[in-house]
Amino acid sequence: MSPVDVPDAVRNKARAAGATGWLDGLGDLIAGLARDWSITVGAPLTGGTEAFVAEAVMGDGTPAVLKLCVPRDLDAARLEITVLRLADGDGCARLYRDDVDRGALLLERLGPSMFDLGLPYEQRLPLLVASAQAMWRPVADDLGLTSGDAKGRWLADHVLRQWNALDRPCSERAVEHAIAAVERRVAAHDDERAVLVHGDIHQWNALRAADGGFKLVDPDGMRAEPEYDLGILMREDPTEGDLRERARWLAALTGLDERAIWEWGAIERVSTGLLCTEIDLQPAGAEMLAAADRAATT
């Protein structure tokens, strides 16, 4: 079979993960899945880093997307498969076929992202909320999904480590504010309120669906209070409007707790700002950390 055209970002990620064997065998992997699932695999899609993604067509003519996760951690593929099965196409891409051992998913083909469409912030926000709400549902605690309190503890540890490793690119006040906020969310965790959340809602992960709405892709997936997803929306677009007013608006729209939305936003803003700083994704990182500094004084 001819060599597979792997996007540079995916190739670099695979090499960094020590998965050169996966790269070398990608052609055979695709051919095997095409045979086993009766699909025709087309051109690769760009934009991602964690997986090889290509257009596909199912035997009955249904357009689809083939996603092959870089095998740095098959738990990531298992988690995504679990989340997509639970959501069953509500608010996120429908899962047609999967093979966790091969890190393979066959997904509903969606259209361009909100980013590609250039949707302004005021239009994006309610649409992102609607997609998140469609996913939220109670889920059992024995499916291997990370709980909200466990994620909160991880975020607190991660922020402290990264802040010091990156030579403290935001104020100590902002870090203390974020950690105090997430400690309150950890203490408030209630299994009775926990639902399936996406965990990484933003305009690049929201794609146009056939009905004209939007569906989410690439879920992190957790069992957490629904305010967690709204905290992600507090992290994004840090220069747009007043963040306190945004928290109030999200709470009024959804009937959820404004304080919880604000507190998840506080830790996510710092955590993601530090990540963007680490990988030199600017000005996003600097804007998030500057917003964290401002929020810590209000």
N, C-alpha and C positions, 0 to 999 in steps of 0.2 A: 504494500500500500504506500502511496506517496506520503511524504512528510506532512505532519499537521502544522498548520499555521497558527502557532500559539502566540497570543499577544505578549509583548515584552514584560508587562507588569506581572502577568501570571507566570511566565517563564522564570523571572527573577525571584518571585516568591517561592516557587518550587525548588529552585537551586538553593536558596537560603534555608529551606526546610530539609535539605538533603534528599530531595525527591527526584533526583535526575533519572532514576530508573523508571519512575512514573512518566516522566516526559518522554523517555525513549520508547515506552510501550503504549503511548497514548493512541497511536493509530490502531493498534490491535484491540485496545479497550473499546474504542469507538465502534470498530467493526463488529466486535462481539455483541455490544449492546444493540446495534442496528439489526443484527440477526435475531437476537433474543426477543426484542421488543417490536420487531417489524416496523422500524422507522427508517426514514431517509434523513441523513444528517447533512446539513448545508454549511453555510459560511459561519465562521466564528464571530461572536459579538464582543465588542470592546467595552471597557469601562470598569470591569471588575479586577480584583487582584487575588481573591481567595479560591477561584475556581475557573476552569475552562468552560465557557458557555458558547453554545452554537445553536443556530436555527435547526429545527427538525420538523418533519411532517410524519404524522402517524399513518398507519395503513389505511384508515378510512378517510384520509385527506385532512384531518384536523391539524392545524398548525400548532407547533409546540416549541419548547426550548429544552435542550439537553444541557444539564449542569453536571460537571465532574469536579468534585472537590479535590483540591490539592491534599494528598494524604498525610498531612502533618499531624492530623488528629481526627480519626474516624468518628470520635464523639461529636465533633461539629456537624458532620453529615447526619448522624443519628438524631441529634437534637433538632436540626432543621426538618428532617422527615417527620419526627414526632409532632412538632408544632404545626406543620402543614396538614398532617392528617387530622389533628384536632380541630383546626380552623375550617377544614373542608371547603375551601374556596370563599369563605366569608371574610371580606376585608383584605384578603391576600391571595396570591396566585394559587390556583388549584394544582394539586399534585396528582398526576396521572399514573406514574409508575415510579418505583424506587428500588434501589439495591444498596443497602448500607455497606456491605462488604466491598463493593466497588466504588463507593462514594458517589453514586449516580442518582440523579433525580430527573424525571421527565415532567416538565411543568407547562402550565397554561402559557401561551405566548401573549404578552401584553404589548401595549404601544409605548410611545415615548414617555420619559419621566417628566415630572413637574418642572424640573430644572431645564430639560431640553425644550419644553414648551414655553419657558419664560414666564410662568405664572407668578404674579406679584404676591407678596407676603399676605396681603389681606384676603386674597382668594385661597391661598394654600392652606391657611390655618384651619378653617372649618372643614375643608375636605380631608385633611389629615386626621382630624378628630373623628370624623365619620368612619374612616377606614379602620381606625383603632377600635372604635366602639363595636364595629361589626365582628371583630376578632374576640372581644372579651367574653369569656364564658368560664364557669367553674370547671376545674379540672382536678383529677385525682392526684394525691400526693405521692404516688408510687411510680410515676412515669419518668423519673430522672431529671425533671426540670429543676433548675436552680430556684430557690425560694427568694422572695424579696429581702428577707433579713440577711440571708447569706450573701446576696449581691451587695447589700449595703455595707456589710463588714469588709468585703473585698474592696469596694470602692474607697473606703476610708484608708485601708492599708496601702492601696495603690497610689492614692494621692500623696500621702506622706513620702513614700519612696521616690516617686517621680519628681516631686517638688524639690527634694534635696539633690537628686541625681542631675537635674537640669539647672542647678545653681539658682534655685528659687526665683523663677521668672514672674511670680506675682507676689502680692504682699502676704505676710504671715497672717494678717487679719482675715484675708479672703479664705485661706486654707482653714483656719480655725472655725470660721463661720460655716464653711461647707461640711467639715467633719462633725460639728455640733448638730447641724441639720440632719445629716444622715444617721447619726446615732439616735436621734428622736424617731426616725422612720424605722430603724431596726427594732427599737423598743415597742413601737406601735404595731408591728406586724401581727396580723390576725388571719389564721388559716381560713376562717369562715368568710372573709372578704376577698381572699386571694382569687385571682382569675388568670386566664392565659393572657399574657401581654406580649406585644411584639418586641419591645425593648430597644429599637433603633429607628424611630420614625423621623424621616426627614425627606426633603424634596427629591433626592436622588433615589430613594427607595420606594417612591410612590409612582406607579406607572399607569397610564391610561388603559382602562378596561373597555371591552366591547360595548358595554352599555353607556359609555360616556363618562362614567365615574372613574375612580382610581382604586387600585389594589396595591398592597404592599408586597415587597420582596425582601429576601435576605433577613429573616427574623432571627434575633438572638434568642427570644423565647424564654419566659420565666413564669413562675406562679407568684404573683405579687399583687398588691393593691393597684387598682387601675390608675391611680394618680401617678404611678411610675411613668407610664407612657406620656402623660401630659407634662411630666418633668423634662422629658426629652424635648418637647416643644418649647419649654422655657430655656433650653440650652441653645437651640438653633436661632438664627437671625438675631444675634445679641445686640445689634445696633438699631433694631426696629422698635420704636415706641418705648413706653415705660413698662418695665418688667413687672412691677407690682400690679399695674392695671391689666397686663396680660394674664397674670395668675387669677385675678378676680374674674375676668372675662371667661377663661376656661372653666372655672368653678361654676359660674352661672350657666354656661352652655350645657354642662354635663351633670350638674347637681352633685358634684364631688367636692372634696374638702380643699379649700384654697390653701391652707397652711401646708398640707401634704404636697400639693403641687409645687409650691414655692420651695419646700425643703428638698424634694428630689431634684428640682432644677438647680439648686445651689451646688450640690455635689456633682451633678452631671456637667455643669458648666466648667467647673475647675478640672475635673477628670479629663474631659474631652479637650479642653484648652491645653492641658499639659501634653496630651497625646499629639495634638496638632503641632505643638512646639517641638516635640521630639522628632517628628518626621518632616519638619520644616514646611508644614502646610499653613502658609501665611497669606493673607492677614487673619485667617479664621482663628488661629490659636491666640494671637495677641488680642483680638476683639473679644473673645470669650473670657480671657483672663482679666481684661480691663473691665468688662461687665461684672465679673465676680468681685473685683475690688470695689466697684460702685455699690453693688448690692449689699456688701458686708457693712456698709456705713448707713444703710437705710433701715 
